[in-house]
Amino acid sequence: MLGRSRTDSNIISISSTSEQETSEPNSVHATPKKLRTFVSESAIGSPSSHSPSKDDISSPPVRPSLPGANSNVRTYAGTSRSFLVALPPSQAASMGVDPTAAAVDDAAMIVDSQEDDFEMRESYTELRQRWGIDGSEDDPRPVSPQASPSPKRKGKGRGMAKQAAVEQPVRLFNGMINDLKSITDLRSKGESRRFLDEMGYLFEGLDAKCTIGVRRGSAMEIVTKLCDVDFARRAKAADFLGRAWEVLREAGAGDGDKVLDTILAFYAALVARDSTVLSDLVSKSDFTDTLHNMLAALEHANDPLWLISSNAGVGELKAAGISKAENTLLVNLQRLVRKKSGIFDDSDIISNRLLISHALAAVPPSAHTFSHLPSLLHSLTAEISLLPSRVAAYASGLSLFPPQGPSSYVETPSLMHLDDCLRLLDTCLLGSWSIYDEEETARSRKLEELRESNFAAAVIALCVSCNIILHDDSLEEHHATASKCVESALRVLINLTHEDLPWCRAVLEDDLSTPAIMFLVVMAQRQRRLLEKRVDAGETGSEDAENAARSLDRLCLALGLLTNLVQAAPDARHVIGDTLLDFDCPGHRRCIRGCTCPSRISALACLAQVYTHYLESPSELDTVVRGHMAVLFGLLMEHAPSNQRTLLAALPGEDDWTKLGTLLKHAQDFTLFYVALTRKMAESQDTNGEEGEEEDESSYASASASRRVFRDSKGEAVAKGVIGFLRKLRDESG
C-alpha cells in the first residue's frame, strides 16, 4: 500500500533551487531531454528514431540517487507529484545498462522510458469501454460502435482518435430522445442494487448445503425484516419477494421441517398484504400448490404455532415431534407474528393453519383448481366438527369454549381459520375456481360427501356460536371475528341450498336451524333499531355505522336463506309457521334449541314486525329489504292457509285487501330490481368470459361457471309466480 506519511530525507526534491544544483558535483543538466522510445537501444539491439514534435512531453529533471539512498521509496514530494519509481540497479543490468558506469544521460533515458510507459497506459474511459462496465444488462442505452476497444495509440494519433470518438454521435433506439436517465431511475436502481447486496448474505445462509440451524436462522431473519414496513417497500421495489420464496423452497421450507414450514407459512401471510405482489408470485411459482399441501397435513395435534399459542404441555409438544430447540424458535416466531407483523389482533390464537388459510383467501380465486378442494374440505370439516359439542355444552351450563390448559387445544376451534376456509368454499361454490366441465361431476360428488358428513348441522352450530359471542360482553374482543364468520357461514348455506332439495332438507333436519335463523333475523333488526336511536340522539360514530351495515348484511343473508328453504322445500313454510319466538328474547342458554320466554309469538309475526319497520323508509336498501320480504311472505302463504291468517293478522293496514295490495306493490318493485340486477351481472360475466377465452382457458372455465349462476331464470319465474298469487289473493279478499 502506498504511504503518505512523510518524505524521506535522503530523497532530493526535484524542486530544489538552482544554487543547490550548482553546488553538487554530479548535477544533471537542467534542460530536459525529449521522450524517447519505450525501451533503450541497448535493450533491443536496434536503433530507433524519434522526431520531436509539439506533442512531445518533457520529463522533469532527475537526480541520481546518492550512495546509500533508497531509490524505491514512493513519495508525493515535488511539483510533479509522481508515483514513478526509479529502476533499481538490480534491474538495470537486465535492460543492458551498466549499473556502475552508466552516464547521467543514460539514467535519464531509463527514467524517461518509464515515464513514457506510464503515459502510454489506457485511460479509465478506455478501460471501462474495453471491459464493458457501462454496457451492463441493466443499461437500456444502445452500445456505441466506438465502444469497442482499440489498440493503444500514443501522441497525436491517440488524441485524434479520442476526438473522433467524442464527435461521433451516439445512435439511439427508435422513439428515444436522449440516452440520459432521470435521477429517479438512477436512484431506484442504485437503491435496489444496494438492497440486494445487503440481502445476499441471507440467501447464502439458505443454501441447501448449509446446516439446518443456519437455514432456520437465515429464514427467521427474512421474515423478521419483512415485518418492517419500510423493508417490505424496498423488497417489493427490488423484486426480492419472489426470489425469497424460491430460495426458501430450495432450502427445504414446505417439505416437512416444522420450523421452516412455519416460517414459510408466515412468509406467505406477509406477502398476502400486497395483492399485486401476491398475484405475481402466484403466477410464477408453486405458491398455491405448496400451501394447499401444507394445509392438508395440519391438524390440531400437529400444528406447531397452535400448540404454542394454546400453552400445550411438554408431553403434547413431544408427541407432535417438537424438540426443545425447535420450541424456542417457534415461541419467538409466534411472538413475532402476534406483536410485529400487524396481520392479526393480540386476542387471536395464532396457528399454522390460520397463516396458510389467510394467504390462500387472498389469492385470486382463479388460481385454485379442483385438486385443491380436498385439502380445503379436510381442514374445514376438522375445524367445524368441534362446534356441535361445544354448543351442547353451552346449553347445559358450561362455557362455550373450554378454558385454556395443556389439553384445551384439542376442543377449541379457530374462528378466523373457519372464516378463511368458508370464504374459499364460497368462491368455489360460486364457480370462481378454475374447474373444468369434466371435473364438475367429481366436484358434485365431493359436495354430496360433505352433506352426508352432517356439514349443514356443523355450519348451523357455527352460526349459533357466533350469536352467543356477539351477545356476550365478556367476549367483546372476538365480536368482529364472530360477525365476519357468521356472514361467511350464511353465504355458504345460501349457495348450498340454492335450488337444492337435499341440502335444504339437511338444514331443516337439524333442530337448531330454524330457531337459529329466526334469531339471526330478529337480532339483526334489533341491533339496527338501537343504532338508529343513537343516530337520532347524535351519539353515533364510525364504529356504530360499520356495525349498522353489518347488521343489515346479516339480516339480508338470513332472509335469503329462509327464501331458499321455503322455495325448494314445501315443508319449510310449515316448520317456520310452527316456530315460536319472543322478539325481545335476550338469548338465554335455555333458548338455544327453541325460545322458552313466556311472551313468545309465532315466527311469522316476528317477521311481520321486521317488515313493518321498512314500510315507510325512503332508503334504497330498505326498499330492497321490504320487497324481498314481500316475496318471502307470498311463498310462506301459498298452500298454507294457517300462515295466511297469521301473517294478515300481524301486518299493518286497515283490511286484508289493503295489506295484500301493499305486499303486491313491493313484490313487483323487487322483481323489477332483481331482473335488472341479474341481467347486468350476466352481461358483465359474459364480457369477462370472452376476454378470458382469448387469454387463458382456466379463466374461461371460471367465467363460464359464473355465467351459469347469474343466468338463473328460475328466480325471476318464482318472483312472478308470487306476484300472480298475491294479486289473486287480493282480488279474492276484496
ZAMARGU-4260 file (C-alpha; in steps of 0.2 Angstrom, whole numbers, plus 5000, padded with zeros to 4 digits):
<rodrens>
0) 5000/5000/5000 | 5007/5017/4995 | 5011/5028/5010 | 5009/5046/5013 | 5017/5049/5029
5) 5032/5059/5025 | 5046/5062/5013 | 5062/5053/5016 | 5076/5065/5020 | 5088/5055/5008
10) 5077/5059/4993 | 5081/5076/4984 | 5066/5085/4978 | 5066/5090/4960 | 5060/5107/4965
15) 5077/5111/4973 | 5084/5129/4970 | 5097/5132/4956 | 5110/5136/4970 | 5109/5118/4976
20) 5110/5111/4959 | 5127/5121/4955 | 5134/5116/4972 | 5133/5097/4969 | 5147/5089/4959
25) 5136/5077/4950 | 5122/5088/4945 | 5111/5084/4930 | 5108/5097/4916 | 5093/5107/4919
30) 5087/5106/4901 | 5076/5091/4900 | 5078/5078/4886 | 5064/5074/4874 | 5055/5057/4877
35) 5062/5043/4868 | 5056/5026/4863 | 5048/5014/4876 | 5065/5004/4878 | 5083/5009/4875
40) 5093/5004/4860 | 5104/4993/4871 | 5090/4983/4877 | 5083/4979/4860 | 5099/4980/4850
45) 5092/4990/4835 | 5092/5009/4833 | 5076/5019/4834 | 5072/5036/4828 | 5061/5049/4836
50) 5057/5065/4828 | 5052/5078/4841 | 5035/5087/4839 | 5025/5099/4848 | 5015/5085/4856
55) 5030/5078/4865 | 5030/5079/4884 | 5046/5084/4893 | 5052/5075/4908 | 5057/5084/4924
60) 5075/5084/4929 | 5080/5069/4939 | 5095/5067/4950 | 5103/5051/4953 | 5102/5043/4970
65) 5116/5047/4982 | 5125/5032/4989 | 5115/5023/5002 | 5099/5031/4997 | 5083/5021/4995
70) 5078/5023/4976 | 5062/5013/4978 | 5053/5025/4990 | 5036/5032/4984 | 5033/5050/4988
75) 5021/5064/4985 | 5035/5076/4986 | 5040/5088/4971 | 5030/5098/4959 | 5026/5083/4948
80) 5019/5073/4962 | 5023/5057/4953 | 5022/5039/4959 | 5035/5034/4946 | 5049/5023/4954
85) 5067/5024/4948 | 5073/5007/4941 | 5084/4999/4954 | 5102/4994/4950 | 5097/4976/4951
90) 5085/4978/4936 | 5097/4989/4926 | 5108/4975/4920 | 5093/4966/4913 | 5090/4980/4901
95) 5108/4982/4895 | 5114/4996/4907 | 5130/4995/4916 | 5125/5000/4934 | 5142/5006/4938
100) 5147/5016/4923 | 5130/5022/4917 | 5131/5040/4912 | 5119/5053/4918 | 5111/5054/4901
105) 5108/5035/4901 | 5100/5036/4918 | 5089/5050/4912 | 5084/5040/4897 | 5079/5025/4908
110) 5068/5036/4918 | 5061/5044/4903 | 5056/5027/4896 | 5047/5023/4912 | 5038/5039/4912
115) 5034/5035/4893 | 5027/5018/4899 | 5016/5027/4912 | 5010/5039/4899 | 5005/5026/4887
120) 4993/5017/4899 | 4975/5016/4895 | 4964/5029/4902 | 4949/5025/4914 | 4937/5028/4900
125) 4946/5016/4888 | 4947/5003/4902 | 4928/5005/4905 | 4924/5003/4887 | 4936/4988/4885
130) 4929/4979/4900 | 4911/4984/4896 | 4907/4992/4913 | 4895/5004/4905 | 4887/4991/4894
135) 4878/4981/4908 | 4862/4972/4905 | 4853/4984/4916 | 4858/4999/4905 | 4844/5001/4891
140) 4856/5013/4881 | 4862/5005/4864 | 4881/5001/4864 | 4890/5014/4853 | 4900/5007/4839
145) 4915/5016/4846 | 4914/5007/4862 | 4925/4993/4856 | 4942/4993/4862 | 4955/4999/4851
150) 4974/4996/4850 | 4985/5008/4861 | 4990/5024/4852 | 5001/5037/4858 | 5004/5055/4854
155) 4994/5064/4841 | 4986/5048/4834 | 4978/5044/4850 | 4972/5061/4853 | 4964/5062/4836
160) 4955/5045/4839 | 4948/5052/4855 | 4942/5067/4847 | 4934/5057/4833 | 4925/5046/4846
165) 4919/5061/4855 | 4912/5070/4839 | 4904/5054/4833 | 4885/5055/4838 | 4878/5040/4848
170) 4864/5030/4839 | 4848/5029/4849 | 4833/5017/4849 | 4818/5022/4839 | 4807/5034/4850
175) 4821/5039/4862 | 4825/5057/4863 | 4842/5055/4873 | 4851/5042/4882 | 4850/5051/4899
180) 4841/5043/4913 | 4831/5053/4926 | 4838/5054/4944 | 4823/5044/4950 | 4828/5029/4939
185) 4846/5030/4944 | 4841/5032/4962 | 4829/5017/4961 | 4842/5006/4953 | 4855/5010/4965
190) 4844/5008/4980 | 4838/4991/4973 | 4856/4985/4970 | 4862/4990/4987 | 4847/4982/4995
195) 4850/4965/4985 | 4869/4966/4990 | 4864/4968/5008 | 4852/4953/5007 | 4864/4942/4998
200) 4871/4935/5014 | 4854/4929/5019 | 4852/4919/5003 | 4869/4912/5006 | 4863/4906/5023
205) 4848/4897/5015 | 4859/4886/5003 | 4854/4868/5004 | 4872/4864/5009 | 4871/4874/5025
210) 4866/4866/5041 | 4848/4866/5046 | 4852/4878/5060 | 4860/4891/5048 | 4845/4889/5036
215) 4832/4892/5050 | 4841/4907/5056 | 4843/4915/5039 | 4824/4911/5036 | 4819/4919/5053
220) 4829/4934/5048 | 4820/4937/5032 | 4803/4936/5040 | 4808/4947/5054 | 4814/4960/5042
225) 4798/4959/5032 | 4788/4964/5047 | 4796/4981/5045 | 4785/4992/5033 | 4800/5001/5025
230) 4809/4985/5022 | 4794/4977/5014 | 4793/4993/5002 | 4811/4991/4997 | 4809/4972/4995
235) 4794/4975/4983 | 4804/4988/4973 | 4819/4976/4971 | 4809/4961/4967 | 4815/4952/4982
240) 4799/4944/4987 | 4798/4932/4973 | 4816/4927/4974 | 4815/4924/4993 | 4800/4912/4990
245) 4811/4902/4978 | 4826/4902/4990 | 4815/4897/5005 | 4808/4882/4995 | 4826/4877/4989
250) 4831/4877/5007 | 4818/4864/5012 | 4804/4875/5018 | 4787/4867/5014 | 4795/4849/5014
255) 4792/4844/5032 | 4803/4853/5044 | 4792/4861/5057 | 4802/4877/5059 | 4805/4880/5041
260) 4787/4876/5036 | 4781/4888/5049 | 4792/4902/5043 | 4786/4898/5025 | 4768/4900/5031
265) 4772/4916/5040 | 4781/4922/5024 | 4765/4919/5013 | 4754/4928/5025 | 4766/4943/5025
270) 4766/4943/5006 | 4747/4942/5006 | 4747/4960/5012 | 4750/4967/4994 | 4738/4960/4981
275) 4749/4965/4967 | 4765/4956/4973 | 4754/4941/4978 | 4746/4939/4961 | 4763/4940/4953
280) 4770/4927/4965 | 4756/4915/4962 | 4758/4916/4943 | 4776/4912/4944 | 4779/4899/4957
285) 4771/4884/4966 | 4763/4896/4979 | 4746/4889/4979 | 4750/4871/4977 | 4763/4872/4991
290) 4751/4880/5004 | 4737/4868/5000 | 4748/4853/5003 | 4754/4860/5019 | 4736/4863/5025
295) 4731/4846/5021 | 4744/4839/5033 | 4739/4850/5048 | 4728/4846/5062 | 4726/4852/5080
300) 4738/4839/5087 | 4752/4843/5075 | 4750/4862/5072 | 4766/4870/5079 | 4760/4888/5082
305) 4743/4882/5088 | 4751/4871/5101 | 4762/4886/5107 | 4748/4898/5107 | 4737/4886/5117
310) 4750/4883/5130 | 4751/4865/5126 | 4761/4854/5139 | 4778/4846/5136 | 4771/4830/5133
315) 4759/4837/5119 | 4774/4846/5111 | 4785/4830/5111 | 4770/4820/5104 | 4770/4832/5090
320) 4788/4830/5086 | 4794/4847/5093 | 4811/4847/5101 | 4817/4859/5114 | 4827/4869/5102
325) 4813/4870/5090 | 4801/4875/5104 | 4812/4890/5107 | 4812/4896/5089 | 4793/4893/5087
330) 4790/4903/5103 | 4800/4918/5096 | 4791/4916/5079 | 4774/4916/5087 | 4778/4932/5097
335) 4784/4939/5080 | 4768/4935/5072 | 4757/4942/5086 | 4767/4958/5090 | 4776/4964/5075
340) 4768/4958/5059 | 4752/4968/5061 | 4742/4955/5052 | 4731/4949/5067 | 4725/4956/5083
345) 4733/4952/5100 | 4717/4942/5105 | 4718/4930/5090 | 4725/4912/5093 | 4739/4910/5080
350) 4742/4894/5071 | 4750/4887/5055 | 4733/4884/5048 | 4727/4902/5051 | 4743/4908/5042
355) 4740/4897/5027 | 4722/4900/5025 | 4724/4919/5027 | 4736/4918/5012 | 4725/4907/5002
360) 4710/4918/5005 | 4719/4932/4997 | 4724/4923/4982 | 4714/4926/4966 | 4700/4913/4965
365) 4705/4908/4948 | 4722/4902/4955 | 4713/4887/4964 | 4709/4871/4955 | 4699/4856/4958
370) 4714/4847/4965 | 4714/4860/4980 | 4697/4856/4985 | 4701/4840/4996 | 4713/4849/5006
375) 4701/4864/5009 | 4687/4852/5014 | 4698/4842/5025 | 4704/4857/5035 | 4686/4865/5036
380) 4677/4849/5042 | 4691/4845/5055 | 4689/4863/5062 | 4670/4865/5061 | 4666/4847/5068
385) 4670/4853/5086 | 4656/4866/5087 | 4640/4855/5089 | 4648/4848/5105 | 4653/4865/5111
390) 4635/4872/5108 | 4628/4857/5118 | 4640/4860/5132 | 4635/4879/5132 | 4616/4874/5133
395) 4620/4863/5148 | 4628/4877/5158 | 4646/4875/5153 | 4657/4889/5144 | 4656/4890/5125
400) 4675/4886/5123 | 4685/4876/5136 | 4697/4886/5147 | 4715/4887/5141 | 4725/4872/5148
405) 4738/4859/5142 | 4724/4849/5133 | 4712/4863/5128 | 4719/4865/5110 | 4710/4849/5105
410) 4692/4856/5108 | 4695/4874/5104 | 4691/4879/5086 | 4699/4894/5077 | 4685/4906/5071
415) 4697/4915/5060 | 4703/4900/5051 | 4685/4894/5049 | 4681/4911/5041 | 4695/4910/5029
420) 4690/4892/5024 | 4672/4897/5022 | 4676/4911/5011 | 4687/4899/5000 | 4672/4887/4999
425) 4661/4901/4995 | 4671/4906/4979 | 4672/4888/4974 | 4653/4886/4975 | 4651/4902/4965
430) 4661/4895/4951 | 4676/4906/4953 | 4688/4892/4954 | 4697/4885/4938 | 4686/4869/4937
435) 4683/4862/4920 | 4667/4855/4914 | 4674/4837/4915 | 4678/4840/4934 | 4660/4846/4938
440) 4654/4828/4942 | 4669/4825/4954 | 4665/4842/4962 | 4647/4837/4964 | 4652/4820/4972
445) 4663/4829/4984 | 4649/4841/4990 | 4637/4825/4992 | 4650/4818/5004 | 4651/4834/5013
450) 4632/4834/5015 | 4632/4816/5022 | 4645/4821/5035 | 4632/4832/5044 | 4641/4848/5037
455) 4625/4858/5037 | 4622/4855/5056 | 4640/4860/5059 | 4638/4876/5050 | 4622/4880/5060
460) 4631/4877/5076 | 4644/4889/5070 | 4630/4902/5067 | 4624/4899/5085 | 4641/4900/5092
465) 4644/4917/5084 | 4627/4923/5090 | 4632/4919/5108 | 4649/4928/5106 | 4641/4943/5099
470) 4629/4945/5114 | 4642/4941/5127 | 4650/4957/5134 | 4665/4947/5141 | 4670/4941/5123
475) 4670/4959/5116 | 4687/4957/5108 | 4680/4942/5097 | 4665/4952/5091 | 4672/4957/5075
480) 4678/4939/5071 | 4662/4932/5075 | 4652/4944/5064 | 4663/4940/5049 | 4662/4922/5052
485) 4643/4921/5053 | 4641/4931/5037 | 4653/4918/5028 | 4643/4904/5035 | 4627/4911/5029
490) 4634/4914/5012 | 4640/4896/5011 | 4622/4889/5016 | 4614/4900/5003 | 4625/4893/4989
495) 4622/4875/4995 | 4603/4877/4997 | 4600/4886/4981 | 4588/4875/4971 | 4595/4860/4980
500) 4582/4850/4989 | 4594/4838/4998 | 4604/4852/5005 | 4588/4861/5011 | 4582/4845/5020
505) 4599/4843/5028 | 4597/4860/5035 | 4579/4858/5041 | 4583/4841/5049 | 4593/4850/5062
510) 4584/4856/5077 | 4594/4871/5079 | 4592/4878/5061 | 4575/4886/5061 | 4577/4894/5079
515) 4594/4900/5074 | 4590/4908/5058 | 4575/4917/5065 | 4585/4923/5080 | 4598/4930/5067
520) 4584/4940/5058 | 4577/4947/5075 | 4594/4951/5082 | 4600/4960/5067 | 4584/4970/5066
525) 4585/4974/5085 | 4603/4980/5083 | 4599/4991/5069 | 4585/4999/5078 | 4596/5003/5093
530) 4609/5011/5081 | 4595/5022/5073 | 4590/5028/5091 | 4608/5033/5093 | 4608/5042/5077
535) 4593/5052/5082 | 4602/5056/5098 | 4618/5061/5089 | 4629/5048/5099 | 4635/5038/5084
540) 4652/5036/5077 | 4661/5027/5063 | 4661/5011/5073 | 4642/5012/5075 | 4640/5015/5057
545) 4650/5000/5052 | 4640/4989/5065 | 4624/4995/5057 | 4630/4990/5040 | 4635/4973/5046
550) 4618/4971/5055 | 4609/4974/5038 | 4620/4962/5029 | 4616/4948/5042 | 4598/4952/5040
555) 4598/4951/5021 | 4608/4934/5022 | 4597/4926/5034 | 4581/4931/5024 | 4590/4924/5008
560) 4592/4908/5017 | 4574/4907/5023 | 4569/4911/5005 | 4579/4896/4998 | 4572/4884/5011
565) 4554/4889/5008 | 4556/4889/4989 | 4564/4872/4987 | 4556/4863/5002 | 4537/4864/5004
570) 4538/4858/5022 | 4549/4873/5027 | 4534/4885/5027 | 4525/4874/5040 | 4541/4872/5050
575) 4543/4891/5051 | 4525/4894/5055 | 4526/4882/5070 | 4541/4891/5077 | 4538/4902/5092
580) 4550/4916/5097 | 4550/4931/5108 | 4555/4947/5098 | 4565/4953/5113 | 4572/4937/5118
585) 4590/4940/5125 | 4596/4923/5120 | 4597/4913/5136 | 4605/4896/5137 | 4589/4888/5138
590) 4583/4896/5122 | 4596/4889/5111 | 4586/4875/5104 | 4570/4885/5105 | 4564/4901/5114
595) 4556/4897/5131 | 4552/4915/5135 | 4534/4917/5141 | 4529/4931/5129 | 4535/4922/5113
600) 4524/4923/5097 | 4524/4915/5080 | 4540/4917/5070 | 4529/4924/5056 | 4523/4938/5067
605) 4541/4942/5071 | 4544/4943/5053 | 4529/4955/5051 | 4537/4966/5064 | 4553/4967/5054
610) 4543/4971/5038 | 4534/4985/5046 | 4549/4994/5051 | 4554/4996/5032 | 4537/5001/5026
615) 4540/5020/5026 | 4559/5020/5024 | 4565/5030/5009 | 4582/5022/5008 | 4586/5011/4993
620) 4592/4997/5003 | 4577/4997/5014 | 4566/4996/4998 | 4575/4981/4993 | 4573/4973/5010
625) 4554/4976/5011 | 4552/4970/4993 | 4562/4954/4997 | 4551/4951/5012 | 4535/4953/5002
630) 4541/4939/4990 | 4545/4928/5005 | 4528/4931/5013 | 4520/4926/4997 | 4530/4910/4997
635) 4525/4907/5015 | 4506/4910/5012 | 4505/4899/4997 | 4497/4882/5000 | 4497/4887/5019
640) 4480/4894/5025 | 4486/4895/5043 | 4501/4905/5038 | 4489/4917/5028 | 4479/4920/5043
645) 4494/4923/5055 | 4503/4935/5043 | 4487/4945/5038 | 4483/4947/5056 | 4501/4954/5060
650) 4503/4965/5045 | 4499/4984/5047 | 4484/4990/5037 | 4465/4993/5038 | 4459/4977/5029
655) 4466/4962/5020 | 4464/4970/5003 | 4475/4985/5008 | 4488/4973/5016 | 4489/4962/5001
660) 4489/4977/4989 | 4505/4984/4998 | 4513/4967/4998 | 4509/4966/4979 | 4517/4983/4975
665) 4533/4979/4985 | 4535/4962/4977 | 4533/4970/4959 | 4546/4983/4963 | 4558/4970/4970
670) 4555/4959/4954 | 4560/4973/4943 | 4576/4976/4953 | 4580/4958/4953 | 4578/4956/4934
675) 4589/4971/4930 | 4602/4966/4943 | 4604/4948/4936 | 4605/4954/4918 | 4619/4966/4922
680) 4629/4954/4931 | 4627/4941/4917 | 4632/4954/4904 | 4647/4958/4915 | 4652/4940/4916
685) 4650/4937/4898 | 4662/4951/4894 | 4675/4944/4906 | 4672/4927/4899 | 4676/4932/4881
690) 4692/4941/4887 | 4697/4925/4897 | 4694/4914/4882 | 4707/4923/4872 | 4720/4924/4887
695) 4718/4908/4897 | 4707/4893/4897 | 4706/4892/4916 | 4699/4909/4917 | 4686/4905/4904
700) 4681/4889/4913 | 4679/4900/4929 | 4669/4913/4920 | 4658/4901/4911 | 4653/4893/4928
705) 4649/4910/4935 | 4638/4914/4920 | 4628/4898/4924 | 4625/4905/4941 | 4620/4923/4936
710) 4609/4917/4921 | 4597/4909/4933 | 4580/4912/4926 | 4570/4902/4939 | 4572/4916/4952
715) 4563/4928/4940 | 4549/4915/4937 | 4547/4912/4956 | 4545/4930/4959 | 4532/4932/4945
720) 4523/4917/4952 | 4522/4925/4969 | 4516/4941/4961 | 4502/4932/4952 | 4497/4923/4969
725) 4496/4939/4979 | 4486/4948/4965 | 4473/4933/4965 | 4473/4933/4984 | 4470/4952/4985
730) 4456/4950/4972 | 4448/4936/4982 | 4449/4946/4998 | 4441/4962/4990
</rodrens>
